[in-house]
Amino acid sequence: MEQNERLAEWHRVVFERDYPALNGLLAPDVRFRSPFFWKAKEGPAIAGAILTAATAVFSDFAYHREWLDGKDWALEFSAQVGDLSVKGIDLIRWNNAGQIVEFEVLVRPANGLQALGMAMAAKLAEMGINL
């Protein structure tokens, strides 16, 4: 799949909340890095759960600028978390099989990050996941 096709598929998965397709994009050895965790979370089950929870707690999510360099992507986004606005970057690394092997999220400002952390913890707990 070409890079632009992969980007179009990523957008479709995110905006249509296609969770089975999302889980299919995660490599068995995927590492998820979050501003909330000291160490990366490893494996598709936990990475998929975190990404699923994020789609539930964000509203008005939109991608803006996108930098694609082969297997390494940086996607700038904005969203609402409750009544707070956040900006962030998704750093995504793909393997040769077209699967995500590394996903890192950066978010600002601090009060938006705190609100996101609380909303994510509540959503993950609702899903039966306690990190």
C-alpha positions, 0 to 999 in steps of 0.5 A: 500500500502506498503512503497516501493510501495508508494515510487515507486508510488511517483517517478512515479508521480514526474518523469512522471508529473502525476498531477491528481495522484499528486492531488489525493495524497494530503489530504484535510488538507495538509500543505505545508511548503516552504522556501519562506513562513512565514506560511504553505500553507494549502489545496490540491489546493495550495499545488498541484499548488506549487508542479506542479510549482516546477516540471516545474521550476526544470530541471535535477531533481533527488532523491538521498538518501531516508530515510523512517520511516513509515509515515515520509519520507526525500528525498534528491534531486538535480536539476537545476534552470536555470544555478544554481544547488540546493540541497534539502530535501523533508520532507513528512508525510503521513496519514493512508489513504495513503495521504500526510498531510505535505510536507516541502521543504528545499533548499540550497545554498542561490543563488539557493534558490533565483533563485528558488523563482523568478522562482516559483513566475513567474510560479505561476503567469503564472498559475494565482496564486499570493501568 
